[in-house]
Amino acid sequence: MPSVFAYLTSEVDWCEGNFEHSEVIAEYYNTISNVSFFLLFPILLYLNHQYVQQRPLSAYSLSIMVLVTGIFSTYYHVTLSYVGQLLDELSILWTLALTYTFWFPKCHFPGFIKDRTQFVWLVGIATVACTLMSFIKPAFNAYLLNSISLHLLYLTCQELKKCSNPRAHRTAAFMVMWWVLAISCWISDKWFCGFWQRLNFCYLHSFWHVLISIALLYCCPLFIYFDSRYEIPAYEPELEYWPSDSWPVALPYLALRDPYKQC
């Protein structure tokens, strides 16, 4: 019986051919595309430095988890090992759990939850349960994670209904566009591999890595904008764009205006 750390012991093998471009890297392009995760967290921290100063625990915790996700995803695609698959998927699960813990608005808490401490316990128990269940059938883990992303989209829609800021709606539209492109690449690589093999283009999972990272560059500022409206009431949050508002494609970031002044 092969070790769970051994190469090619994962239940999931993506469309890219194994060891075609390297003798030690199982999926070469799926591996190097993870550089997008390593670039993601310093960009978010730099652009949203005002929010980082106000909410350092949530900002740094989630940035570290994004970095960990990139490390484990790299290890997984290098080895296609059973352990690599679990580490990759569980790092995403715990990143999503932290997102709920820090950014889930109190107004959307279930009726039996009275405060954020109780909500943290609920999220923690659910995450531990999902972590244990992930060992039963690891091939199903990715579908669970994608279903959570659908709930985040639903939450975004609920918040946008209460928000008249056109920049928030613009940021959400770009986020959804990049997410749709990313999930389309993931599904195509997963379910239509034979078609892409006939075209000799088996790299859509690497596109997923890059596109989902771009989607997060829009998702994170949007969610911290919502969070700031609830949790930092002394400041007026606004979404700005780098390098310029006039550019058709630009990266959003959160700016915190001067505290409201009482007359």
Order of alpha helices (4+ residues) and beta strands (2+ residues): alpha-alpha-alpha-alpha-alpha-alpha-alpha-alpha-alpha-alpha-beta-beta
